[in-house]
């Protein structure tokens, strides 16, 4: 608070606050809910996680797993020295999807975070492959018994249908075996998470300005964001 009061013009924009964050009380500002983060408590036995999913999800996952394994698919966890190859496959799989361009632009920074995480035992990189060809790559972090699934890249080829889902279930099963108590699917309410998660947390944001100049800048940003959303809805 002392640092905040030293500045005549100041914009505070804190996004990604967890549900129940104390920052709202400390700053005396309301926390605006902007998104959700689906999650699920994990059982004590690896096989029990899939058993808790819907019958349709169980059938689909088992059918895809069996079909891909019969075709030669193999799942393995990537050691630190294999990170560069796994990320090259991750990039290749995502390049087929134009909406992944912003994510790929952050890949150098993500690579550094994963390398540090692997060194500390707090990151997981998994690959599902057939004959040396990656069909899906999962990036995740594990801290204090929580598996946080950051991103999965998957092949769009018809022969690889279900590869992403199969890899996700295997990663979660391994996390259960390692003693994790929760899987967090992180920010976003994408439809596929509904079949994997049981609950969701609110993701919040605190944003305010102090001073005439800062208030004007923040107001202009808000108007620009509103105009952009309107244009996107009309396209």
CORDAJO-V385130 format. One record per backbone hydrogen bond with DSSP energy under -1.0 kcal/mol. CO is the residue of the C=O (numbers start at 1). NH is the residue of the N-H. E is the energy in kcal/mol with one decimal. If there is no record, write none. Layout:
CO:NH:E  CO:NH:E
This chain:
1:5:-1.9  4:7:-1.1  10:210:-2.6  12:208:-2.2  14:206:-2.4  17:204:-2.7  18:21:-1.7  22:26:-2.4  23:27:-2.9  24:28:-1.0  24:29:-1.8  32:205:-1.6  35:203:-3.0  36:188:-2.7  37:201:-2.0  38:185:-2.6  39:198:-1.7  39:199:-2.4  40:183:-2.6  45:48:-1.4  47:51:-1.4  48:52:-1.0  49:52:-1.0  50:53:-1.5  54:58:-2.6  55:59:-2.4  56:60:-2.4  57:61:-2.6  58:62:-2.5  59:63:-2.5  60:64:-2.5  61:65:-2.5  62:66:-2.5  63:67:-2.4  64:68:-2.6  65:69:-2.4  66:70:-2.3  67:71:-1.1  68:73:-2.8  69:72:-1.7  74:129:-2.5  76:127:-2.4  79:82:-1.6  80:83:-1.6  82:86:-2.1  83:87:-2.7  84:88:-1.8  85:89:-1.9  86:90:-2.4  87:91:-2.6  88:92:-2.3  89:93:-2.6  90:94:-1.8  91:95:-2.1  94:97:-2.3  97:100:-2.1  98:101:-1.6  100:104:-2.4  101:105:-1.8  103:106:-1.2  104:107:-1.4  106:110:-2.4  107:111:-2.9  108:112:-1.5  109:113:-1.9  110:114:-2.7  111:115:-2.4  112:116:-2.2  113:117:-2.4  114:118:-3.0  115:119:-2.0  116:120:-1.6  117:122:-3.4  122:142:-1.3  124:140:-2.6  125:78:-3.6  126:138:-2.7  127:76:-2.2  128:135:-3.5  128:136:-1.5  129:74:-2.8  130:133:-1.7  133:130:-2.2  135:155:-2.9  136:128:-2.5  137:153:-2.7  138:126:-2.2  139:150:-1.5  139:151:-1.8  140:124:-3.1  141:148:-3.6  143:146:-1.6  145:181:-2.5  145:182:-1.3  146:143:-1.9  147:184:-3.4  148:141:-2.4  151:139:-2.9  153:137:-2.6  157:160:-1.6  158:161:-1.7  160:163:-2.4  162:166:-2.7  163:167:-2.4  164:168:-2.3  165:169:-2.4  166:170:-1.9  167:171:-2.6  168:172:-2.5  169:173:-2.3  170:174:-2.3  171:175:-2.0  172:176:-2.2  173:177:-2.2  174:178:-1.6  175:180:-2.7  176:179:-1.8  181:42:-2.5  182:147:-2.9  183:40:-2.2  184:149:-2.4  190:193:-1.6  191:194:-1.5  193:196:-1.3  193:197:-2.4  199:39:-2.7  201:37:-2.4  203:34:-3.1  203:35:-1.5  204:16:-1.7  204:17:-2.2  205:32:-2.9  206:14:-3.1  208:12:-3.0  210:10:-2.4  211:215:-2.5  212:216:-2.1  213:217:-2.3  214:218:-2.6  215:219:-2.2  216:220:-2.2  217:221:-2.2  218:222:-2.2  219:223:-2.2  220:224:-2.3  221:225:-2.4  222:226:-2.2  223:227:-2.4  224:228:-2.3  225:229:-2.1  226:230:-1.9  227:231:-2.1  228:232:-2.5  229:233:-2.2  230:234:-1.5  231:235:-1.1
